[in-house]
Amino acid sequence: MTNKKSKINLNNKKIQRINYIHYILVFLFVFLIWGISISFDFSFLDDDKIILDDYSSILASSKLTGSFLKDSYLDIYYRPIVNLSFIIDAAIAGKLPYIYHLTNVTIHAFSICCLLYLFTFWNVENKKALVWTLIAASHPLLSNSIAWIPGRNDLILGLNFILGFIFFLKYVDNRKHISLIISSVFILFSFLSKETGLIIPLILLSYLLIFKQNEMFRYYQFFISTILIYIIYAFLRSNSNIDSAIAANIGITNICKNLFILPEIILKTLFPFILSPLPQFNLLISTAGFILFCVVLWFIFKNRYKSDFKYMLFGIIIFIISLVPGLISSYEKFGIDYFECRAYLPLFGILIACISIEKSEIKIYHNKYILIIALAIGVGATLNNISNYSSADSFYKKAVATSPESAIANFGYGVCFDNSKELNQAAKYYRKAIEIAPNYQQAYNNLGILLMKSKQLEESISLFKKALNISESSRQYYNLGLAFNNNNQKDSAIINFYKALALDSSNPDIYINLGSSLFFKNDLPNAMKAYQKAIGLDRKSVLAYKNLAVLYGKIGDTVNQLMNFRVAANLGSAEAQKWLEKRWYK
């Protein structure tokens, strides 16, 4: 048995006194560093789909319970706890982005305070625990988790893991059922926050194997509770509406392709100056990360007889196990290899490994000024990196600069230029996205619309056809119909408008344009039906009333013509008002 004093002493029943000032300091420090993100806009990568596009449904009161039984995150993953957090945010501030950013920062603040409590529970010396907690609180690699709203998955996962782990340690220490029950609740919540949560019981099992290998039978209640958690999760998930087509893209075969995630994340953890909102694998970064990872493993092996070896090993196990779920899914077709928000939980593992290193091995800990400088450099890097998340423009500009072969990055940057009416630049990035990902339907669609506005109708029609070859949708047929209509190919336009309606008959714009094409072909009865159908769907459709009035005029029905022009004028149509005034003066 070694005579050295362990820096982490879980066997000491006397837990050091909690310094509440430290918790207040940590909480305020988190808001000091990350509070600027509260003023950020949406990035328009998933957050627009989650919040803006799905706003009406997330406000539905029935969804408070439905999120656990029927809903799924982006119709891809089953994450009801995350859905519930968005429901609460929407109820407070609607579509305003500040509330969603504020919630992210607040969740991170609570996670970091829980991390400080974990170190206190482990009897890490107060000042040392505080310094390392501040380093974790301000780490630049966490920008993607905190400043990007959809990174909330990993924030909630991290918070539930730390809370579940703390009560698990209490259960191991006192074997009280209440500690195990509370731990199990938080572990279940982690399951319901992100699929990575499913591996948390493996982390807890590895803890028992490392620290309690001779007493495993004493913790049989843990194994029973774990089985129950998986059963409950399986029952809830079986009632969700997961998109099986997307789920099919998740598999073991992706692991070999994604192994570079491990070395890249560990390098970015220790040298967080090469970050990206949408990272791609880089051979230089992967190689350097692999070398660094080997050095870390060698150091742990070298110190296998030291008092804190088990904590170093446990920290590395957390790092590796929590990254494994991210290896089985692939975004390769869009030019994305991984998201840095996945490093939120693994970072805690690296931190545990670092904080357990013996003072005698790394002298840097003796110099508090070096640690303060390191903390200051990290804070500076964070403040510099977080600015890339302030808006969609800055987000995609950084993404393209760091990942030029990312289809989503180029497409998103194209949308930014499109919105600012810089059409040539928009077309450039749309074409780049298509070059990278030939099956990127939305890129074909957006480029087609842009060219249609620029009167480049033949190429626009070609692009819409390519989009339809990838997959059929009402929107694609509608756009193709518009392009044909603008190119005076009315018969082709009518055919595609009818195809669009066959897939979605709830869009009044399709009926309006169908009516215009039919009117041009002098098919007035069907044109009238189309306009009337549009009005039935949207009683405030000025264009439908105005077009219907013109049609009535053509067939000599002046009464209905006058009535529809009056409705259009009341809805704000200056053209209809002008017609009424001319008729009055006549």
C-alpha positions as CSV (number, residue, x, y, z in Angstrom):
1,M,0.0,0.0,0.0
2,T,1.4,3.4,-1.0
3,N,2.3,6.0,1.6
4,K,1.5,8.8,-0.7
5,K,-1.6,10.9,0.0
6,S,-4.2,10.6,-2.8
7,K,-5.5,13.9,-4.2
8,I,-8.9,12.3,-4.6
9,N,-10.0,10.5,-1.5
10,L,-13.4,8.9,-1.8
11,N,-12.7,6.5,1.1
12,N,-12.6,9.5,3.5
13,K,-16.1,9.6,4.9
14,K,-15.6,13.1,6.1
15,I,-16.4,15.4,3.2
16,Q,-14.7,18.8,3.3
17,R,-16.9,21.8,4.1
18,I,-18.7,23.3,1.1
19,N,-17.7,26.8,0.3
20,Y,-20.9,28.4,-1.0
21,I,-19.0,31.5,-2.1
22,H,-17.2,29.3,-4.6
23,Y,-20.5,28.1,-6.1
24,I,-21.8,31.7,-6.5
25,L,-18.5,32.7,-8.0
26,V,-18.6,29.8,-10.5
27,F,-22.2,30.6,-11.4
28,L,-21.5,34.2,-12.1
29,F,-18.3,33.3,-13.9
30,V,-20.3,31.2,-16.4
31,F,-22.6,34.1,-17.2
32,L,-19.6,36.5,-17.4
33,I,-18.0,34.3,-20.1
34,W,-21.1,33.0,-21.9
35,G,-23.6,35.7,-21.2
36,I,-22.9,37.5,-24.4
37,S,-24.5,34.5,-26.3
38,I,-27.9,35.5,-24.8
39,S,-27.9,38.4,-27.4
40,F,-27.2,36.0,-30.3
41,D,-29.6,35.3,-33.2
42,F,-30.5,31.9,-34.5
43,S,-27.8,30.1,-36.6
44,F,-30.4,28.6,-38.9
45,L,-28.9,25.2,-38.6
46,D,-31.6,23.0,-37.0
47,D,-32.6,25.7,-34.5
48,D,-34.9,27.1,-37.2
49,K,-36.5,23.7,-37.8
50,I,-36.9,23.0,-34.0
51,I,-38.2,26.4,-33.0
52,L,-39.4,28.6,-35.9
53,D,-40.8,25.9,-38.2
54,D,-42.3,23.8,-35.4
55,Y,-43.4,26.8,-33.3
56,S,-47.2,26.2,-33.4
57,S,-46.8,22.6,-32.4
58,I,-44.4,23.1,-29.5
59,L,-46.9,25.6,-28.0
60,A,-49.6,23.0,-27.9
61,S,-50.4,22.2,-24.3
62,S,-51.0,18.5,-25.1
63,K,-47.4,18.3,-26.1
64,L,-46.2,18.6,-22.5
65,T,-47.2,14.9,-22.1
66,G,-47.1,14.1,-25.8
67,S,-43.4,14.9,-26.0
68,F,-42.8,11.8,-23.9
69,L,-45.0,9.5,-25.9
70,K,-45.4,10.7,-29.4
71,D,-42.9,13.4,-30.4
72,S,-39.4,13.1,-31.5
73,Y,-36.5,15.6,-31.8
74,L,-36.5,16.8,-35.5
75,D,-38.5,13.6,-36.3
76,I,-35.1,11.7,-36.1
77,Y,-34.2,11.2,-32.4
78,Y,-36.3,10.5,-29.3
79,R,-35.3,13.3,-26.9
80,P,-38.5,14.4,-25.0
81,I,-36.6,16.1,-22.2
82,V,-35.0,18.5,-24.7
83,N,-38.4,19.0,-26.4
84,L,-39.9,19.9,-23.1
85,S,-37.2,22.5,-22.5
86,F,-38.1,24.1,-25.8
87,I,-41.8,24.1,-24.9
88,I,-41.1,26.0,-21.7
89,D,-38.9,28.5,-23.5
90,A,-41.5,29.1,-26.2
91,A,-44.2,29.6,-23.5
92,I,-42.0,32.3,-21.9
93,A,-40.7,34.3,-24.9
94,G,-42.1,32.8,-28.1
95,K,-39.8,32.9,-31.0
96,L,-37.3,35.4,-29.5
97,P,-33.8,33.7,-29.6
98,Y,-32.6,35.2,-26.3
99,I,-34.6,32.8,-24.1
100,Y,-33.2,29.7,-25.8
101,H,-29.6,31.0,-25.4
102,L,-30.3,32.0,-21.8
103,T,-31.6,28.5,-21.0
104,N,-28.4,27.0,-22.6
105,V,-26.2,29.2,-20.4
106,T,-28.2,28.5,-17.3
107,I,-28.0,24.7,-17.8
108,H,-24.3,25.0,-18.3
109,A,-24.0,27.0,-15.1
110,F,-25.8,24.4,-13.1
111,S,-23.7,21.6,-14.6
112,I,-20.5,23.4,-13.6
113,C,-21.7,23.9,-10.1
114,C,-22.6,20.2,-9.9
115,L,-19.1,19.4,-11.1
116,L,-17.6,21.6,-8.4
117,Y,-19.8,19.7,-5.9
118,L,-18.5,16.4,-7.3
119,F,-14.9,17.5,-6.7
120,T,-15.9,18.6,-3.1
121,F,-17.5,15.2,-2.6
122,W,-14.2,13.6,-3.7
123,N,-12.3,15.7,-1.2
124,V,-10.3,17.6,-3.9
125,E,-8.7,20.6,-2.2
126,N,-11.0,23.6,-2.5
127,K,-8.8,26.1,-4.4
128,K,-7.6,23.4,-6.8
129,A,-11.2,22.2,-7.4
130,L,-12.3,25.8,-8.0
131,V,-9.5,26.5,-10.6
132,W,-10.2,23.3,-12.6
133,T,-13.9,24.0,-12.4
134,L,-13.4,27.5,-13.9
135,I,-11.3,25.9,-16.6
136,A,-14.1,23.5,-17.4
137,A,-16.7,26.4,-17.2
138,S,-14.9,28.5,-19.8
139,H,-13.4,25.9,-22.1
140,P,-13.6,27.0,-25.8
141,L,-14.5,23.6,-27.0
142,L,-17.9,24.0,-25.3
143,S,-18.9,26.9,-27.6
144,N,-20.8,24.6,-29.9
145,S,-22.7,23.1,-27.0
146,I,-23.7,26.5,-25.4
147,A,-23.8,29.1,-28.1
148,W,-25.5,26.9,-30.7
149,I,-29.1,26.3,-29.5
150,P,-29.4,22.6,-30.6
151,G,-26.3,21.9,-28.5
152,R,-28.7,21.8,-25.6
153,N,-28.9,18.0,-26.1
154,D,-25.4,17.6,-24.7
155,L,-25.9,20.3,-22.0
156,I,-28.9,18.5,-20.6
157,L,-27.2,15.1,-21.0
158,G,-24.1,16.4,-19.1
159,L,-26.2,17.9,-16.3
160,N,-28.2,14.7,-15.8
161,F,-25.0,12.6,-16.0
162,I,-23.2,14.6,-13.2
163,L,-26.3,14.6,-11.0
164,G,-26.9,10.8,-11.6
165,F,-23.2,10.1,-11.0
166,I,-23.1,12.1,-7.7
167,F,-26.1,10.2,-6.3
168,F,-24.6,7.0,-7.6
169,L,-21.4,7.7,-5.6
170,K,-23.6,8.4,-2.5
171,Y,-25.3,5.1,-3.1
172,V,-21.9,3.3,-3.3
173,D,-20.8,5.2,-0.2
174,N,-23.9,4.6,2.0
175,R,-26.0,2.0,0.0
176,K,-29.2,3.9,0.8
177,H,-32.0,3.1,-1.6
178,I,-33.1,6.8,-1.9
179,S,-29.6,7.6,-3.3
180,L,-30.0,4.9,-5.9
181,I,-33.6,5.9,-6.8
182,I,-32.5,9.6,-7.3
183,S,-29.5,8.5,-9.4
184,S,-31.8,6.2,-11.5
185,V,-34.2,9.1,-12.2
186,F,-31.3,11.3,-13.5
187,I,-29.9,8.4,-15.6
188,L,-33.4,7.9,-17.1
189,F,-33.5,11.6,-17.8
190,S,-30.1,11.3,-19.6
191,F,-31.6,8.5,-21.7
192,L,-34.5,10.9,-22.7
193,S,-32.1,13.7,-23.5
194,K,-29.8,12.1,-26.0
195,E,-29.0,8.6,-27.2
196,T,-25.5,8.9,-25.7
197,G,-27.2,8.6,-22.3
198,L,-27.7,4.9,-23.0
199,I,-24.0,4.3,-22.3
200,I,-24.0,6.0,-18.9
201,P,-24.7,2.7,-17.0
202,L,-21.5,1.4,-18.7
203,I,-19.6,4.3,-17.2
204,L,-21.1,3.5,-13.8
205,L,-20.3,-0.2,-14.2
206,S,-16.7,0.7,-15.1
207,Y,-16.5,2.7,-11.9
208,L,-17.5,-0.4,-9.9
209,L,-15.1,-2.6,-11.8
210,I,-12.2,-0.2,-11.1
211,F,-12.9,0.8,-7.5
212,K,-15.2,-2.0,-6.1
213,Q,-14.2,-5.1,-8.1
214,N,-14.2,-7.2,-5.0
215,E,-17.6,-6.0,-3.8
216,M,-19.7,-6.1,-7.0
217,F,-22.3,-8.4,-5.5
218,R,-23.1,-5.8,-2.8
219,Y,-24.5,-3.5,-5.5
220,Y,-27.0,-5.8,-7.1
221,Q,-29.7,-3.1,-6.7
222,F,-27.8,-1.0,-9.2
223,F,-28.1,-3.7,-11.8
224,I,-31.8,-4.2,-11.1
225,S,-32.5,-0.5,-11.4
226,T,-30.5,-0.3,-14.6
227,I,-32.5,-3.0,-16.2
228,L,-35.7,-1.2,-15.2
229,I,-34.4,2.1,-16.7
230,Y,-33.8,0.4,-20.0
231,I,-37.3,-1.2,-20.0
232,I,-38.9,2.1,-19.3
233,Y,-37.0,3.9,-22.0
234,A,-37.7,1.1,-24.5
235,F,-41.5,1.4,-23.7
236,L,-41.5,5.2,-24.2
237,R,-39.4,5.1,-27.3
238,S,-41.6,2.4,-28.9
239,N,-44.4,5.0,-28.9
240,S,-42.4,7.7,-30.7
241,N,-42.5,8.6,-34.4
242,I,-38.8,8.0,-35.3
243,D,-38.0,8.5,-38.9
244,S,-36.8,5.0,-39.9
245,A,-35.1,6.3,-43.1
246,I,-32.9,8.5,-41.0
247,A,-32.4,5.8,-38.4
248,A,-31.1,3.5,-41.1
249,N,-28.1,5.8,-41.5
250,I,-27.0,4.8,-38.0
251,G,-24.9,1.7,-37.8
252,I,-21.7,-0.1,-36.7
253,T,-20.2,0.3,-40.2
254,N,-19.8,4.0,-39.6
255,I,-17.4,3.4,-36.6
256,C,-14.3,2.8,-38.8
257,K,-15.0,6.0,-40.7
258,N,-15.5,8.1,-37.5
259,L,-12.6,6.8,-35.4
260,F,-10.8,10.1,-36.1
261,I,-13.3,11.8,-33.8
262,L,-11.4,10.4,-30.7
263,P,-7.9,11.9,-31.5
264,E,-9.4,15.2,-32.9
265,I,-11.6,15.8,-29.8
266,I,-8.7,15.1,-27.4
267,L,-6.4,17.5,-29.3
268,K,-9.1,20.2,-29.3
269,T,-9.7,19.5,-25.6
270,L,-6.1,20.3,-24.7
271,F,-5.4,22.8,-27.5
272,P,-8.7,24.4,-28.2
273,F,-7.6,26.8,-31.0
274,I,-8.7,24.9,-34.1
275,L,-12.4,24.8,-33.6
276,S,-15.2,24.9,-36.2
277,P,-19.0,25.1,-36.1
278,L,-19.1,22.3,-38.7
279,P,-15.8,20.4,-38.5
280,Q,-14.4,18.0,-41.0
281,F,-11.6,15.5,-40.3
282,N,-8.2,17.0,-40.8
283,L,-5.2,14.6,-41.2
284,L,-2.8,16.9,-39.4
285,I,-5.2,17.4,-36.5
286,S,-6.0,13.7,-36.3
287,T,-2.4,12.7,-36.4
288,A,-1.4,15.2,-33.7
289,G,-4.4,14.1,-31.6
290,F,-3.5,10.4,-32.0
291,I,0.1,11.1,-30.8
292,L,-1.2,13.1,-27.9
293,F,-3.7,10.3,-27.0
294,C,-0.9,7.8,-27.0
295,V,1.2,10.1,-24.7
296,V,-1.8,10.3,-22.3
297,L,-2.2,6.5,-22.3
298,W,1.5,6.0,-21.8
299,F,1.5,8.5,-18.9
300,I,-1.5,6.6,-17.3
301,F,0.3,3.3,-17.8
302,K,3.5,4.7,-16.3
303,N,1.6,5.8,-13.2
304,R,-0.4,2.6,-12.8
305,Y,1.1,2.1,-9.4
306,K,0.4,5.6,-8.2
307,S,-2.4,6.3,-5.7
308,D,-4.6,8.2,-8.3
309,F,-4.1,5.9,-11.2
310,K,-7.6,4.6,-10.9
311,Y,-9.1,8.1,-11.3
312,M,-6.9,8.8,-14.3
313,L,-8.1,5.5,-15.9
314,F,-11.7,6.2,-15.0
315,G,-11.5,9.7,-16.5
316,I,-10.2,8.3,-19.8
317,I,-12.9,5.6,-19.8
318,I,-15.6,8.4,-19.5
319,F,-13.9,10.2,-22.4
320,I,-13.8,7.1,-24.7
321,I,-17.2,5.6,-23.8
322,S,-19.1,8.9,-24.1
323,L,-17.7,9.4,-27.6
324,V,-18.6,6.0,-28.9
325,P,-22.3,6.7,-29.7
326,G,-21.1,9.6,-31.9
327,L,-19.1,7.1,-34.0
328,I,-22.1,5.1,-35.2
329,S,-23.9,7.9,-37.0
330,S,-22.8,9.6,-40.2
331,Y,-23.4,13.0,-41.9
332,E,-20.8,12.3,-44.5
333,K,-23.1,13.0,-47.5
334,F,-23.4,16.6,-46.3
335,G,-19.7,17.1,-45.7
336,I,-19.9,17.0,-41.9
337,D,-17.9,14.6,-39.9
338,Y,-19.0,15.4,-36.3
339,F,-20.3,18.2,-34.1
340,E,-18.0,19.6,-31.3
341,C,-21.0,19.7,-28.9
342,R,-20.4,16.0,-28.5
343,A,-17.3,16.8,-26.5
344,Y,-19.3,18.2,-23.6
345,L,-19.6,15.0,-21.6
346,P,-16.2,13.6,-22.7
347,L,-14.6,16.8,-21.5
348,F,-15.6,15.9,-17.9
349,G,-13.7,12.7,-18.3
350,I,-10.5,14.5,-19.4
351,L,-11.0,16.9,-16.4
352,I,-11.2,14.0,-13.9
353,A,-8.1,12.5,-15.4
354,C,-6.2,15.8,-15.2
355,I,-7.2,16.7,-11.7
356,S,-6.0,13.3,-10.4
357,I,-2.4,13.7,-11.6
358,E,0.1,13.7,-8.8
359,K,1.8,17.0,-8.0
360,S,5.1,15.2,-8.1
361,E,4.7,14.3,-11.7
362,I,3.8,17.7,-13.2
363,K,5.3,20.7,-11.5
364,I,3.1,23.2,-13.2
365,Y,0.5,22.8,-10.4
366,H,3.0,24.4,-8.0
367,N,2.9,27.7,-9.9
368,K,-0.5,29.3,-9.5
369,Y,0.4,32.0,-11.9
370,I,0.9,29.5,-14.8
371,L,-2.6,28.1,-14.1
372,I,-4.1,31.6,-14.1
373,I,-2.4,32.4,-17.4
374,A,-3.7,29.2,-18.9
375,L,-7.2,30.1,-17.6
376,A,-6.9,33.6,-19.1
377,I,-5.7,32.2,-22.5
378,G,-8.7,29.8,-22.5
379,V,-11.1,32.6,-21.7
380,G,-9.7,34.7,-24.5
381,A,-10.0,31.8,-26.9
382,T,-13.6,31.2,-25.8
383,L,-14.6,34.9,-26.3
384,N,-13.0,34.9,-29.7
385,N,-14.6,31.6,-30.8
386,I,-18.1,32.3,-29.4
387,S,-18.5,35.3,-31.7
388,N,-18.8,32.9,-34.6
389,Y,-22.2,31.9,-33.3
390,S,-23.7,35.4,-33.1
391,S,-25.6,35.1,-36.3
392,A,-26.2,32.9,-39.3
393,D,-23.7,35.0,-41.3
394,S,-20.9,34.6,-38.8
395,F,-21.7,31.0,-38.2
396,Y,-21.6,29.9,-41.8
397,K,-18.7,32.2,-42.7
398,K,-16.5,30.5,-40.1
399,A,-17.9,27.1,-41.1
400,V,-16.9,27.6,-44.7
401,A,-13.5,29.0,-43.7
402,T,-12.7,26.0,-41.5
403,S,-14.5,23.3,-43.5
404,P,-14.5,24.4,-47.2
405,E,-15.7,20.9,-48.3
406,S,-18.8,20.9,-46.1
407,A,-21.9,20.9,-48.2
408,I,-24.1,22.2,-45.4
409,A,-21.6,25.0,-44.7
410,N,-21.6,26.1,-48.3
411,F,-25.3,25.8,-48.6
412,G,-25.9,27.8,-45.4
413,Y,-23.5,30.5,-46.5
414,G,-25.4,30.6,-49.8
415,V,-28.6,31.2,-48.0
416,C,-27.0,34.1,-46.1
417,F,-26.0,35.8,-49.4
418,D,-29.4,34.9,-50.9
419,N,-31.2,36.7,-48.0
420,S,-29.0,39.8,-48.4
421,K,-29.8,39.8,-52.2
422,E,-26.2,39.0,-53.2
423,L,-27.4,36.6,-55.8
424,N,-24.1,35.9,-57.6
425,Q,-22.4,34.9,-54.3
426,A,-25.4,32.9,-53.3
427,A,-25.4,30.9,-56.6
428,K,-21.6,30.3,-56.1
429,Y,-22.1,28.6,-52.7
430,Y,-25.2,26.7,-53.8
431,R,-23.2,25.3,-56.7
432,K,-20.4,24.4,-54.4
433,A,-22.8,22.5,-52.1
434,I,-24.2,20.6,-55.1
435,E,-20.6,19.8,-56.2
436,I,-19.8,18.3,-52.8
437,A,-23.2,16.6,-52.3
438,P,-24.8,15.7,-55.7
439,N,-28.0,14.6,-53.9
440,Y,-28.5,17.8,-51.9
441,Q,-32.1,18.4,-52.9
442,Q,-32.5,21.7,-51.0
443,A,-29.4,23.2,-52.7
444,Y,-31.0,22.3,-56.1
445,N,-34.2,23.9,-55.0
446,N,-32.7,27.1,-53.7
447,L,-30.5,27.5,-56.8
448,G,-33.4,26.9,-59.0
449,I,-35.5,29.6,-57.3
450,L,-32.6,32.0,-57.5
451,L,-32.2,31.4,-61.2
452,M,-35.9,31.6,-61.8
453,K,-35.9,35.1,-60.3
454,S,-32.9,36.0,-62.6
455,K,-35.0,34.8,-65.6
456,Q,-32.6,31.9,-66.3
457,L,-35.6,29.7,-66.7
458,E,-34.1,26.7,-68.7
459,E,-31.4,26.0,-66.1
460,S,-34.0,26.6,-63.3
461,I,-36.3,24.0,-64.8
462,S,-33.4,21.5,-65.1
463,L,-32.5,22.0,-61.4
464,F,-36.0,21.5,-60.2
465,K,-36.2,18.2,-62.3
466,K,-32.9,17.1,-60.7
467,A,-34.4,17.8,-57.2
468,L,-37.5,15.7,-58.1
469,N,-35.3,12.9,-59.2
470,I,-33.8,12.8,-55.7
471,S,-37.3,12.7,-54.0
472,E,-40.8,13.9,-54.8
473,S,-42.5,16.6,-52.8
474,S,-45.3,19.1,-53.3
475,R,-42.9,22.0,-53.0
476,Q,-40.6,20.6,-55.8
477,Y,-43.5,20.1,-58.2
478,Y,-44.9,23.6,-57.3
479,N,-41.5,25.2,-58.0
480,L,-41.2,23.3,-61.3
481,G,-44.7,24.5,-62.2
482,L,-43.8,28.1,-61.5
483,A,-40.7,27.8,-63.7
484,F,-42.7,26.3,-66.6
485,N,-45.4,29.0,-66.1
486,N,-42.8,31.8,-66.2
487,N,-41.3,30.2,-69.4
488,N,-44.8,30.3,-71.0
489,Q,-45.0,26.5,-71.0
490,K,-48.5,26.6,-69.5
491,D,-49.5,22.9,-70.2
492,S,-46.4,21.7,-68.3
493,A,-47.1,24.2,-65.5
494,I,-50.6,22.9,-65.1
495,I,-49.5,19.3,-65.0
496,N,-47.0,20.0,-62.2
497,F,-49.4,22.2,-60.2
498,Y,-51.8,19.2,-60.2
499,K,-49.0,16.9,-59.1
500,A,-48.2,19.3,-56.3
501,L,-51.8,19.4,-55.1
502,A,-51.9,15.6,-55.2
503,L,-49.2,15.6,-52.5
504,D,-50.4,18.6,-50.6
505,S,-53.8,20.2,-51.2
506,S,-53.5,22.7,-48.3
507,N,-51.4,25.3,-50.0
508,P,-53.5,28.2,-51.4
509,D,-50.6,29.5,-53.5
510,I,-50.6,26.4,-55.7
511,Y,-54.3,26.9,-56.4
512,I,-53.8,30.6,-57.3
513,N,-51.0,29.8,-59.8
514,L,-52.9,26.9,-61.2
515,G,-55.9,29.2,-61.7
516,S,-53.7,31.7,-63.5
517,S,-52.3,29.1,-65.9
518,L,-55.8,27.7,-66.5
519,F,-57.1,31.3,-67.1
520,F,-54.3,31.8,-69.7
521,K,-55.4,28.6,-71.4
522,N,-59.0,30.0,-71.3
523,D,-60.1,27.1,-69.1
524,L,-62.3,29.5,-67.1
525,P,-64.5,27.0,-65.2
526,N,-61.5,25.2,-63.7
527,A,-59.7,28.4,-63.2
528,M,-62.7,29.7,-61.2
529,K,-62.7,26.5,-59.1
530,A,-59.0,26.9,-58.4
531,Y,-59.4,30.5,-57.2
532,Q,-62.4,29.6,-55.0
533,K,-60.4,26.7,-53.5
534,A,-57.6,29.1,-52.7
535,I,-60.0,31.5,-51.0
536,G,-61.5,28.6,-49.0
537,L,-58.0,27.9,-47.7
538,D,-57.1,31.5,-47.1
539,R,-59.9,34.1,-46.6
540,K,-57.3,36.9,-46.7
541,S,-55.7,36.0,-50.0
542,V,-55.8,39.3,-51.9
543,L,-54.5,37.8,-55.1
544,A,-57.1,35.1,-55.2
545,Y,-60.0,37.6,-54.8
546,K,-58.4,40.0,-57.4
547,N,-57.8,37.2,-59.9
548,L,-61.3,35.8,-59.4
549,A,-62.8,39.3,-60.0
550,V,-60.9,39.6,-63.3
551,L,-62.2,36.2,-64.3
552,Y,-65.8,37.2,-63.5
553,G,-65.3,40.3,-65.6
554,K,-64.2,38.3,-68.5
555,I,-67.4,36.2,-68.4
556,G,-69.5,39.3,-67.9
557,D,-70.6,38.7,-64.3
558,T,-70.3,42.3,-63.1
559,V,-72.0,41.6,-59.8
560,N,-69.5,39.0,-58.6
561,Q,-66.7,41.0,-60.2
562,L,-67.6,44.0,-58.1
563,M,-68.0,42.0,-54.9
564,N,-64.5,40.3,-55.3
565,F,-62.8,43.6,-56.1
566,R,-64.4,45.2,-53.0
567,V,-63.1,42.3,-50.8
568,A,-59.6,42.6,-52.3
569,A,-59.7,46.4,-51.7
570,N,-60.7,45.9,-48.1
571,L,-57.8,43.6,-47.7
572,G,-55.4,46.2,-48.9
573,S,-55.2,45.8,-52.7
574,A,-54.3,49.2,-54.2
575,E,-55.0,47.8,-57.7
576,A,-58.5,46.7,-56.6
577,Q,-59.2,50.1,-55.0
578,K,-58.1,51.9,-58.1
579,W,-60.5,49.8,-60.2
580,L,-63.3,50.6,-57.9
581,E,-62.6,54.3,-58.0
582,K,-62.5,54.3,-61.8
583,R,-65.8,52.4,-61.9
584,W,-67.4,54.9,-59.5
585,Y,-66.3,57.9,-61.5
586,K,-67.7,56.3,-64.6
